[in-house]
Amino acid sequence: MSSGEKILSSIKADSERNIMEIKEKSKAECDRIISKGQAAAYEIRQKNEIKKAEQTARLTKSGKSRIELEKRNMILKAKREEIDKAVNEVLCYMKELPAKEYFELIYRLAATLGKKSGTVFLCQKDLARVPEGFEKRLAGCGIAAVLSREPDNSIDSGFILKNGDIEDNMSFDSVVAEKREAVEDLINRELFKD
């Protein structure tokens, strides 16, 4: 082998050694980077799993709260509908009483007004069935009033007492509306006993 070949052979051997060292260093660096990346990915995955579990727990709790709220609202709505139906039935019952009981109810309402005077207005239906001595019975309740022969078309039950600009609306609708909260409490206790 000539000296040129020896030099080339030596250069080639050094180059191959350098290439091997570079490959080994590269492989070690790649392994280190891959290992570090895997550790970072594992850590990120663990954090994401914790976040996911926390978020799932929050959503589950929120969903349960929302379901409970919906359930409570549905129950309240159903109760409200039942109370409204019961109030309407009470009103219908009052309005459909036989004449004697109907006017007894009017006298009791008149007695709640205290001593007043004026003109009493009834609806057309009630004007047609006013009992004998109506004004006298009203006087016994403290109401010195004259019965108007003209119907008041703004009501369909009860009466209105007018004295100048002062008006006492004792229609059944008005009385029940005024006492609705108390009526609702009573109905609520009766319909939804525990």
Sequence and secondary structure as in RCSB ss.txt:
>XXXX:A:sequence
MSSGEKILSSIKADSERNIMEIKEKSKAECDRIISKGQAAAYEIRQKNEIKKAEQTARLTKSGKSRIELEKRNMI
LKAKREEIDKAVNEVLCYMKELPAKEYFELIYRLAATLGKKSGTVFLCQKDLARVPEGFEKRLAGCGIAAVLSRE
PDNSIDSGFILKNGDIEDNMSFDSVVAEKREAVEDLINRELFKD
>XXXX:A:secstr
  HHHHHHHHHHHHHHHHHHHHHHHHHHHHHHHHHHHHHHHHHHHHHHHHHHHHHHHHHHHHHHHHHHHHHHHHH
HHHHHHHHHHHHHHHHHHHHTS HHHHHHHHHHHHHTT SEEEEEE  HHHHTT  TTHHHHHHHTTEEEEE SS
  TT SSSEEEEETTEEEEE HHHHHHHTHHHHHHHHHHHHT  
